Amino acid sequence: MRPVRARTFLWAAAVSGAAAAIGHVALRTEGGAKVDRSLFRCMNRGHGPEADRFFFGVTEMGSLYASGAAASALFLAGRRREAARALAAAGAAWVAGQVVKEVVDRPRPYEDDPDDTRKLIAEPMGTSWPSSHPAVLTAFTRVAARELGLGAFARTALGALDLTVAASRVYLGVHYPADAASGLLMGRALARVWPRGRSAGSG
């Protein structure tokens, strides 16, 4: 058990380090900031009303409220322990994100460049790096998938949802790509080290 646990923490540390490295490059280096802003403009410029509606519709799936609703559904389905563990992980991801936001204090895109940013949703609370929505959703889905013993197909579908919500934050004008990518990685790292239930599988 000890070697497995050590590998788990090493994996999580590596993923967290990757998230921090992305943030450092985007925030502290001229080349990284330029790439981050170029990617943001490409994603945020708009790709038609259908894309606008799609990303507007999915983005709040990364909110803590959505995790609460999903946990409630699991609870009502009789999966109380699984619901509690997944919701607790999502809550921890949200708290961690808020703490890091205060330390880093990165302005949001519409604050940096209001004239060249399409902001399609109301201004969120907090600063820009990291993005909390993908962190919260990824922590929830990864822990829920593990606790429920979901198979590869379901896990892949949930991973695609995590990525879609991360992309939506950039498309809608409230985060840079580095923010979303770092939040996604932070959520995965937290989920990996989150305590397992007694009935959880090895995945």
C-alpha positions, 0 to 999 in steps of 0.5 A, a space after each residue: 500500500 505504501 508504494 502505491 500511496 507514494 506514487 499517488 502523491 508523486 503523481 498529484 505533485 507532478 500535476 500540481 507542478 504542471 499547473 503552477 508552471 503554466 501559471 508562471 509562464 503565462 503570468 511571469 514571462 513575456 512569451 508566455 503571456 503573449 501566447 496566452 492572450 493570443 489563444 484567448 483572442 482566438 477562442 473568445 472572438 466568437 464562432 456563431 450564435 450556436 456556439 455562444 448558446 452552447 458554452 453559455 449553457 454548459 459553463 455553470 456545470 462547473 459551479 459549486 451549485 451544480 456539484 451540490 445538485 449532482 450530489 443531491 441526485 446521488 444521495 436520492 439514488 441511495 449513493 450517500 457516501 459517494 455523494 458526500 465524498 465527491 461534494 467534499 472534494 468539489 468544495 475543497 477545490 473551490 476553497 483552494 482556488 479562492 485562496 490561490 486567487 487572492 495570492 496571485 491576483 491576476 486580472 480577468 480578461 475583460 479587466 485587462 482589455 475591456 474593448 477587445 473582450 467578448 464578455 458573455 456572462 455576468 462578472 464572476 467574483 474573484 480574480 482570474 488564475 486559476 479558474 475555479 469552475 474546471 477545478 470544482 467540476 474535475 474534482 467532483 467528477 473524478 472522485 465520483 467516478 472512482 467511488 461509483 466504480 464507473 468504467 472507462 467510457 463513462 470516465 472519458 465522457 466525464 473528462 470531456 465534460 471537464 474540458 468543455 467547461 474549462 473551454 467555456 470559461 475562455 470562450 465566454 470571456 472570463 478566463 485566459 486559457 492558462 487559468 482554465 488549464 491550471 484549474 483543470 489540473 488542480 482539480 485532477 491533482 486534488 481528486 487523485 489524493 482525495 481519501 477513498 471510500 472503503 468500497 471504492 475501486 482501485 481506479 
